[in-house]
Amino acid sequence: QVQLVESGGGLVQAGGSLRLSCAASGRTNVMGWFRQAPGKEREFVAAISWSGGSTYYADSVKGRFTVSRDNAKNSVYLQMNNLKPEDTAVYYCTAGGRLTMSRVDYWGQGTQVTVSS
């Protein structure tokens, strides 16, 4: 069993930046991020392979968000730039076996990101 703990959420103005972090209690394969906005279904955001050599993004965040990882720290990060009000959501760290995150093995508890206009 792997535990995922997110940090770094908060309130930011539109156009601003935030960096989310997620620490895993053990070794993981693919890691990534999902988000869920109020009244909407949870959606995929980004994922990164174990080596860091492959990444995958939702179209809505391409060019604005960057996912990275540090295996020495069992951690994954999400750098979010040029944030928009529609990015407001609870962001969840995930770990799974596929870059598309079609199978998620572990979920974090979530961290709130609020973007004001």
N, C-alpha and C positions, 0 to 999 in steps of 0.2 A: 504494500500500500504506500503510495506517494502522496504527500501533502503539499499543496501549492498555496503560497501566501503572497498576495498582491500588496503593493503600496504605491504611493505617488499620485493618487487621484486628487481632485480638488476643483476649485472654481477658477475659471480663466475667461478673459474677454475674447471675443471673436478675433481671429488673427493671431492669437497667442499660441504658446507651446506648453506641453506637459510631457513628462517622461514617466511612464509606468514601469515598475519593476516587479518581478515575480521570482521568489525563491522556492526551489523544490527541495524536499527532504531527502531525495535520492536521485539516482541516475534516471534520466528520461530519454526518449527517442525524439520524435518531433514535438516541438512546443509551439504554442501559439496563443492567440487572443480571439475571443468572441465578445460581443456586446449586446445589451438589451436595453432599448429605449422604452419609456413608459407607454404601455398599451400596444407594444409591438413584439414580434417574435424575436427570439435570440438569433443573432446573425454572426457569421464568420467575419473576421477582420484581417488577420494575418497569421502566417505560420513560418517556421524555420526548421530546416533539417538539423540533425544532430551535429553535423560538421559545420553548419553555418553556411555551406556553399550553395544551398538552394533556399529560396524564399518564395512565398505565394501571398498575394494580396487580393482583397476585395476591390472591385473597380472603384468603389466610392472613396477609397483612401489612398489609391495609388498616387505616388508623387508627393504625398503629404506625410504619410506615416512610414516609419522604418522599424523593422523588427531585427533584433540582434540577440546574441546569447553569449554567455561566458560559462563554459562547461566546468571550469575550475571552481566556480561558485555555484554550480547547478542553478543558474539563473537565466531568465529571459527578460528582454526589455522591449518597450514600445515607445519610440520617440514620435510624438505627435506634433506636427507643425501646421501652421495656418488653420487652426481649429475653427470649426463652424458650429453654429447653434445645433445643427442636426447631428453633430457628433456627441451630443449629450446622451449619456447612457451609463449603465453599470457595465464595467469592463471585467471580463473573466479571463483568467489565465487557464490554459489547458495543456494537457499532454496526451499524446496519442501515437498512432503508428503510421499515419499517412499525412503527406503535406497538405492535402485538401481538407484535413481534419474531418473526413467522413466518418471516422471512428475516434471518439474521444474517450480516453480511459480515465482521466482525472480532471476535476474542475477545482478552481480556487473558489473562495467565498465571494469574490467580487470587490471592486473599488469604484466609487462614484466619480464620474467626470461630468462637470457641468460647464457649458460654454454659454456665456451671456452675450446678447447682441448689442 
